[in-house]
Amino acid sequence: MSYAGGVIASARERSDARAIYAFLRRALRHGSAREPYRGPARFSEDPFDYSSATRGELDSFWGLERITLAGEAVYELRYAGGFLR
């Protein structure tokens, strides 16, 4: 699996990166066995909201996860993966 992204540069000045990553770890614990790519499609815990949109199947997939704070994106990560042939 490959990843690209993280805390958005413009958010680093107004947000605590440690709090964002702590929230991300909690969101990732709520993923499902049916879609084990990252976290759930949606997860909220005041003041953050997490979303993950995945396309494809386990053999070839890609997606985008995002964390927002008060409606503004503070974290974005693109991911992709699949079976090696």
NUSE-614511 format. One line per 3 residues: their letters; for each residue x, y, z of N, C-alpha, C, O. Coordinates in Angstrom, 3 decimals, always signed. Example, Ala and Ser with C-alpha at 12.3 -4.5 7.8 and 13.67 -1.06 7.14 Angstrom:
2
AS) +13.190/-5.690/+7.800/+12.300/-4.500/+7.800/+13.200/-3.300/+7.800/+14.236/-3.319/+8.465; +12.850/-2.250/+7.080/+13.670/-1.060/+7.140/+12.900/+0.030/+7.870/+13.409/+1.138/+8.039 .
# end
This chain:
85
MSY) +0.853/-1.169/+0.000/+0.000/+0.000/+0.000/+0.897/+1.230/+0.000/+1.913/+1.268/+0.694; +0.519/+2.222/-0.774/+1.278/+3.469/-0.810/+0.399/+4.613/-0.311/-0.824/+4.587/-0.452; +1.048/+5.612/+0.271/+0.359/+6.756/+0.854/+1.032/+8.037/+0.381/+2.239/+8.057/+0.137 .
AGG) +0.258/+9.098/+0.255/+0.809/+10.420/-0.027/-0.111/+11.448/+0.604/-1.308/+11.479/+0.319; +0.446/+12.285/+1.456/-0.354/+13.341/+2.065/-0.088/+13.458/+3.548/+0.896/+12.922/+4.060; -0.969/+14.160/+4.235/-0.848/+14.377/+5.672/-1.533/+15.675/+6.046/-2.470/+16.109/+5.376 .
VIA) -1.064/+16.290/+7.115/-1.641/+17.560/+7.560/-1.382/+18.601/+6.480/-0.251/+18.753/+6.017; -2.413/+19.308/+6.085/-2.327/+20.321/+5.037/-1.492/+21.502/+5.541/-1.667/+21.961/+6.670; -0.596/+21.981/+4.699/+0.334/+23.044/+5.086/-0.382/+24.253/+5.686/+0.062/+24.794/+6.699 .
SAR) -1.474/+24.677/+5.078/-2.182/+25.858/+5.576/-2.827/+25.614/+6.937/-3.156/+26.567/+7.643; -3.012/+24.355/+7.311/-3.635/+24.028/+8.594/-2.620/+23.915/+9.716/-2.993/+23.932/+10.889; -1.356/+23.801/+9.380/-0.322/+23.602/+10.414/-0.231/+24.768/+11.382/+0.091/+24.576/+12.555 .
ERS) -0.512/+25.968/+10.908/-0.416/+27.144/+11.771/-1.592/+27.266/+12.730/-1.437/+27.792/+13.833; -2.770/+26.787/+12.324/-3.958/+26.984/+13.156/-4.438/+25.715/+13.845/-5.408/+25.763/+14.602; -3.789/+24.588/+13.607/-4.232/+23.319/+14.177/-3.063/+22.599/+14.832/-1.907/+22.786/+14.450 .
DAR) -3.377/+21.785/+15.811/-2.383/+20.987/+16.510/-2.242/+19.646/+15.784/-3.143/+18.809/+15.838; -1.111/+19.447/+15.107/-0.898/+18.221/+14.338/-1.013/+16.988/+15.226/-1.520/+15.960/+14.778; -0.559/+17.065/+16.465/-0.661/+15.910/+17.369/-2.113/+15.534/+17.604/-2.446/+14.350/+17.645 .
AIY) -2.981/+16.524/+17.759/-4.406/+16.247/+17.967/-5.030/+15.641/+16.714/-5.879/+14.753/+16.804; -4.610/+16.119/+15.552/-5.130/+15.583/+14.288/-4.744/+14.112/+14.149/-5.589/+13.276/+13.830; -3.462/+13.792/+14.389/-3.016/+12.402/+14.244/-3.592/+11.499/+15.331/-3.838/+10.319/+15.078 .
AFL) -3.810/+12.022/+16.521/-4.464/+11.222/+17.570/-5.897/+10.878/+17.153/-6.352/+9.750/+17.343; -6.593/+11.850/+16.589/-7.947/+11.597/+16.084/-7.909/+10.589/+14.938/-8.753/+9.695/+14.875; -6.942/+10.723/+14.035/-6.811/+9.784/+12.921/-6.643/+8.357/+13.436/-7.282/+7.441/+12.920 .
RRA) -5.800/+8.153/+14.439/-5.620/+6.804/+14.996/-6.934/+6.253/+15.538/-7.225/+5.070/+15.361; -7.724/+7.085/+16.189/-9.026/+6.622/+16.697/-9.960/+6.269/+15.541/-10.666/+5.262/+15.600; -9.967/+7.090/+14.493/-10.827/+6.811/+13.339/-10.426/+5.502/+12.667/-11.293/+4.715/+12.286 .
LRH) -9.129/+5.257/+12.516/-8.670/+4.048/+11.841/-9.049/+2.777/+12.598/-9.154/+1.709/+11.996; -9.252/+2.879/+13.893/-9.684/+1.715/+14.682/-11.116/+1.289/+14.356/-11.545/+0.207/+14.755; -11.847/+2.122/+13.643/-13.250/+1.837/+13.321/-13.435/+1.317/+11.894/-14.560/+1.271/+11.396 .
GSA) -12.353/+0.930/+11.240/-12.447/+0.336/+9.907/-13.166/-1.008/+9.980/-13.394/-1.538/+11.067; -13.516/-1.546/+8.837/-14.249/-2.813/+8.819/-13.447/-3.912/+8.121/-12.565/-3.626/+7.312; -13.760/-5.163/+8.438/-13.116/-6.304/+7.776/-13.529/-6.360/+6.308/-12.773/-6.845/+5.468 .
REP) -14.710/-5.872/+6.002/-15.201/-5.879/+4.620/-14.423/-4.915/+3.720/-14.189/-5.197/+2.545; -14.028/-3.771/+4.292/-13.236/-2.768/+3.574/-12.047/-2.374/+4.455/-12.092/-1.352/+5.141; -10.993/-3.180/+4.434/-9.869/-2.971/+5.355/-8.831/-1.946/+4.900/-7.728/-1.907/+5.446 .
YRG) -9.161/-1.130/+3.927/-8.186/-0.233/+3.310/-7.627/+0.798/+4.278/-6.409/+0.899/+4.429; -8.472/+1.551/+4.924/-8.070/+2.549/+5.913/-9.139/+2.545/+7.000/-9.373/+1.509/+7.621; -9.796/+3.687/+7.243/-10.827/+3.765/+8.257/-12.213/+3.623/+7.658/-12.356/+3.236/+6.498 .
PAR) -13.240/+3.936/+8.447/-14.613/+3.841/+7.963/-14.931/+4.953/+6.956/-14.160/+5.900/+6.801; -16.052/+4.829/+6.290/-16.464/+5.876/+5.348/-16.636/+7.203/+6.072/-16.287/+8.252/+5.529; -17.169/+7.173/+7.290/-17.365/+8.394/+8.086/-17.138/+8.084/+9.562/-17.503/+7.017/+10.054 .
FSE) -16.532/+9.037/+10.250/-16.335/+8.941/+11.694/-16.240/+10.361/+12.228/-15.537/+11.194/+11.656; -16.933/+10.640/+13.306/-16.910/+11.982/+13.907/-16.655/+11.887/+15.400/-17.158/+11.000/+16.091; -15.869/+12.817/+15.865/-15.609/+12.968/+17.298/-15.239/+14.432/+17.489/-14.182/+14.877/+17.041 .
DPF) -16.089/+15.157/+18.137/-15.941/+16.603/+18.284/-14.514/+16.978/+18.656/-13.994/+16.439/+19.633; -13.863/+17.863/+17.935/-14.344/+18.753/+16.887/-14.025/+18.282/+15.461/-14.211/+19.039/+14.507; -13.543/+17.033/+15.307/-13.089/+16.553/+14.004/-14.109/+15.653/+13.316/-14.938/+15.014/+13.964 .
DYS) -14.028/+15.618/+11.980/-14.797/+14.685/+11.153/-13.821/+14.003/+10.202/-12.961/+14.652/+9.608; -13.963/+12.687/+10.067/-13.113/+11.875/+9.191/-13.971/+11.292/+8.082/-15.106/+10.878/+8.323; -13.435/+11.257/+6.866/-14.118/+10.569/+5.771/-13.076/+9.843/+4.924/-11.938/+10.292/+4.786 .
SAT) -13.490/+8.721/+4.365/-12.627/+7.952/+3.490/-13.468/+7.439/+2.335/-14.491/+6.787/+2.545; -13.039/+7.731/+1.121/-13.738/+7.279/-0.083/-12.789/+6.364/-0.849/-11.730/+6.799/-1.302; -13.169/+5.100/-0.991/-12.334/+4.102/-1.653/-13.008/+3.619/-2.921/-14.227/+3.457/-2.968 .
RGE) -12.209/+3.391/-3.945/-12.690/+2.825/-5.208/-11.910/+1.552/-5.465/-10.749/+1.434/-5.074; -12.558/+0.591/-6.131/-11.907/-0.657/-6.480/-12.190/-1.746/-5.460/-13.024/-1.590/-4.568; -11.485/-2.834/-5.611/-11.601/-3.994/-4.727/-10.248/-4.256/-4.088/-9.275/-3.566/-4.394 .
LDS) -10.173/-5.231/-3.214/-8.947/-5.502/-2.479/-7.758/-5.797/-3.405/-6.617/-5.510/-3.044; -8.006/-6.360/-4.578/-6.886/-6.671/-5.486/-6.319/-5.422/-6.170/-5.180/-5.443/-6.638; -7.101/-4.332/-6.235/-6.644/-3.074/-6.828/-7.563/-1.955/-6.354/-8.721/-1.892/-6.767 .
FWG) -7.064/-1.073/-5.494/-7.902/-0.021/-4.921/-7.126/+1.277/-4.763/-5.896/+1.285/-4.786; -7.856/+2.370/-4.604/-7.298/+3.690/-4.352/-8.349/+4.490/-3.617/-9.539/+4.180/-3.670; -7.899/+5.515/-2.935/-8.869/+6.316/-2.204/-8.292/+7.594/-1.642/-7.107/+7.890/-1.792 .
LER) -9.157/+8.336/-0.995/-8.812/+9.614/-0.374/-9.444/+9.659/+0.993/-10.645/+9.431/+1.141; -8.630/+9.955/+2.002/-9.196/+10.193/+3.329/-8.960/+11.639/+3.698/-7.963/+12.245/+3.307; -9.891/+12.180/+4.454/-9.851/+13.609/+4.781/-10.325/+13.793/+6.224/-11.230/+13.102/+6.691 .
ITL) -9.697/+14.733/+6.912/-10.142/+15.157/+8.238/-10.458/+16.636/+8.138/-9.676/+17.424/+7.606; -11.627/+16.999/+8.665/-12.001/+18.406/+8.701/-12.172/+18.868/+10.144/-12.490/+18.083/+11.038; -11.955/+20.134/+10.337/-12.140/+20.797/+11.619/-12.994/+22.020/+11.342/-12.581/+22.909/+10.598 .
AGE) -14.175/+22.074/+11.929/-15.115/+23.178/+11.695/-15.388/+23.363/+10.199/-15.512/+24.488/+9.715; -15.479/+22.245/+9.477/-15.810/+22.294/+8.063/-14.649/+22.555/+7.119/-14.830/+22.517/+5.902; -13.464/+22.820/+7.649/-12.294/+23.083/+6.811/-11.339/+21.902/+6.860/-11.053/+21.373/+7.935 .
AVY) -10.844/+21.486/+5.696/-9.912/+20.364/+5.626/-8.599/+20.720/+6.330/-8.016/+21.774/+6.075; -8.141/+19.828/+7.219/-6.856/+20.013/+7.898/-5.901/+18.865/+7.582/-4.714/+18.941/+7.899; -6.419/+17.786/+6.951/-5.617/+16.598/+6.642/-6.195/+15.938/+5.399/-7.409/+15.777/+5.283 .
ELR) -5.327/+15.558/+4.474/-5.744/+14.791/+3.304/-4.666/+13.777/+2.982/-3.476/+14.089/+3.026; -5.082/+12.566/+2.659/-4.142/+11.516/+2.301/-4.732/+10.687/+1.177/-5.882/+10.254/+1.244; -3.931/+10.470/+0.141/-4.325/+9.579/-0.951/-3.627/+8.255/-0.732/-2.465/+8.221/-0.327 .
YAG) -4.325/+7.167/-0.998/-3.733/+5.850/-0.802/-4.110/+4.945/-1.968/-5.123/+5.152/-2.636; -3.279/+3.947/-2.194/-3.519/+2.989/-3.267/-2.851/+1.672/-2.893/-1.876/+1.649/-2.142; -3.384/+0.585/-3.422/-2.785/-0.708/-3.123/-3.465/-1.812/-3.885/-4.318/-1.575/-4.741 .
GFL) -3.078/-3.009/-3.565/-3.645/-4.190/-4.201/-2.707/-5.369/-4.063/-1.684/-5.286/-3.383; -3.058/-6.464/-4.707/-2.236/-7.666/-4.666/-1.053/-7.525/-5.613/-1.177/-6.977/-6.708; +0.082/-8.022/-5.178/+1.260/-8.064/-6.050/+1.139/-9.286/-6.951/+0.724/-10.358/-6.510 .
R) +1.497/-9.118/-8.183/+1.408/-10.240/-9.133/+2.781/-10.645/-9.578/+2.924/-11.570/-10.378 .
# end
